[in-house]
């Protein structure tokens, strides 16, 4: 029996009312909506409901870009014109809902990593590398970009249950009521719960 191929919708790629409102109030109606899924040298891979394309920005966009944030980034929703089944042109970038930036300790500027993320998983193992201060730094970085943080404590098979509860209590005392998922790839503890945490149409 052949498996039915489910049609991909924009909502499956993370397109929601925030972006749809911009689209309907703009001059994008002659273009197609796509999402940037990878960045290459002077080009981007974008995905829409029909497939994936290697896309470039217009010369006008390149000339008008004053800073790195003016260029497309992974996660962006963009208006494109498809040239053929493999190539496209990016015409414009929709306003970003959330932004993940990397801060430099010795400079005032930041590096744009990704955009339009709903939840960021901050992962640490419960072994010698466990560091509560590192969690706090990432928590602040994610929260400043408007992204919901969630913590994954991995390798819980290396620590007794009482120790697991102690670590969870420490994190919640420091960071508040953040979502925490305990996992182990050895015993598969928590992996089902992590799968259930991830919902269709959200970006993680």
Residue pairs with C-beta under 8 A, 6 or more apart in sequence:
7 49
8 49
9 49
10 33
10 48
10 49
11 201
12 200
12 201
13 35
13 47
13 48
13 49
14 35
14 77
14 116
14 118
14 201
14 202
14 203
15 33
15 35
15 77
16 201
18 97
19 33
19 77
19 94
19 97
22 94
22 95
23 29
23 33
23 79
23 94
26 79
26 92
28 79
28 91
28 92
31 79
31 80
31 81
31 91
31 92
32 48
32 79
32 80
32 81
32 82
33 48
33 77
33 78
33 79
33 80
34 46
34 47
34 48
34 53
34 55
34 77
34 78
34 79
34 80
34 88
35 46
35 47
35 48
35 75
35 76
35 77
35 78
36 44
36 45
36 46
36 72
36 73
36 74
36 75
36 76
36 77
36 78
37 45
37 46
37 47
37 52
37 74
38 44
38 45
38 74
39 45
39 72
39 73
39 74
40 54
42 56
43 54
43 55
43 56
44 54
44 55
44 56
44 57
44 72
44 90
45 52
45 53
45 54
45 55
46 52
46 53
46 55
46 78
46 80
46 88
46 90
47 53
48 80
51 85
53 80
53 82
53 85
53 86
53 87
53 88
54 86
54 87
54 88
55 78
55 80
55 87
55 88
55 89
55 90
56 89
56 90
57 71
57 72
57 89
57 90
58 89
58 90
58 91
61 70
61 71
61 90
61 92
64 70
65 71
68 111
68 112
69 112
72 78
72 90
72 93
73 112
73 113
73 114
73 115
74 113
74 114
74 115
75 96
75 114
75 115
75 116
75 117
75 203
76 93
76 94
76 96
76 115
76 116
77 93
77 94
77 116
78 90
78 91
78 92
78 93
78 94
79 90
79 91
79 92
79 93
79 94
80 88
80 89
80 90
80 91
81 88
81 89
81 91
82 88
83 89
96 115
96 116
97 115
97 116
97 146
98 115
98 116
98 117
98 118
98 145
98 146
98 147
99 112
99 114
99 115
99 145
99 146
100 112
100 113
100 114
100 115
100 117
100 120
100 141
100 142
100 145
100 147
101 110
101 111
101 112
101 113
101 141
101 144
101 145
102 110
102 111
102 113
102 141
103 110
103 141
104 110
104 111
116 203
117 145
117 147
117 203
117 204
118 147
118 148
118 202
118 203
118 204
119 147
119 148
119 149
119 150
119 202
119 203
119 204
120 138
120 142
120 147
120 148
120 149
120 150
120 204
121 150
121 151
121 152
121 204
122 135
122 138
122 139
122 142
122 149
122 150
122 151
122 152
123 151
123 152
123 154
124 130
124 131
124 134
124 135
124 151
124 152
124 153
124 154
125 153
125 154
125 155
125 158
126 153
126 154
126 155
126 156
126 158
126 159
126 163
126 164
126 167
127 155
127 158
130 167
132 170
132 171
132 174
135 151
135 171
135 174
135 175
136 174
136 175
138 149
139 149
139 175
139 178
142 148
142 149
143 149
149 175
149 178
150 178
150 179
150 180
150 181
150 197
151 171
151 175
151 178
151 179
151 180
151 181
152 180
152 181
152 183
152 194
153 164
153 167
153 168
153 180
153 181
153 182
153 183
154 183
154 184
154 185
155 184
155 185
155 186
156 164
156 182
156 183
156 184
156 187
156 189
156 190
157 184
157 186
157 187
157 189
159 167
164 182
168 180
168 182
171 178
171 180
172 178
172 180
179 197
181 190
181 193
181 194
181 197
182 189
182 190
183 189
183 190
183 191
183 193
183 194
184 190
184 191
185 191
198 204
